[in-house]
Amino acid sequence: DYVPSTIMALEEVVKAAQGRVPVFLDGGVRRGTDVFKALALGASGIFIGRPVVFSLASEGETGVRKVLQMLREEFELTMALSGCRS
């Protein structure tokens, strides 16, 4: 596959948008660090599909809550370790 990943293309897309439209990342988000990187590269927001769908299929609503909590905790830890306050 010779197509760049969404995270690899993000910086160029944000630059091309020039702040005229919000840019959202969809695809490849598996960890809180992925969320951090996308926001650092200029994404306005992130869509999380596969982890949520897999969790829903295996554990239902409880699984979705778990995966979202895990992503949040990883994101908050990454923020703290990077010296970011908000």
Number of C-alpha atoms within 10 A of each C-alpha: 4 4 7 9 11 15 19 12 13 20 17 12 16 19 12 11 12 10 11 8 10 12 19 17 20 14 14 16 21 15 18 20 18 18 25 18 15 22 16 11 18 19 20 15 14 17 12 18 13 13 18 19 14 14 18 17 12 12 13 13 12 11 18 19 15 15 18 17 13 14 21 16 14 18 19 18 15 18 16 12 10 10 9 10 8 6
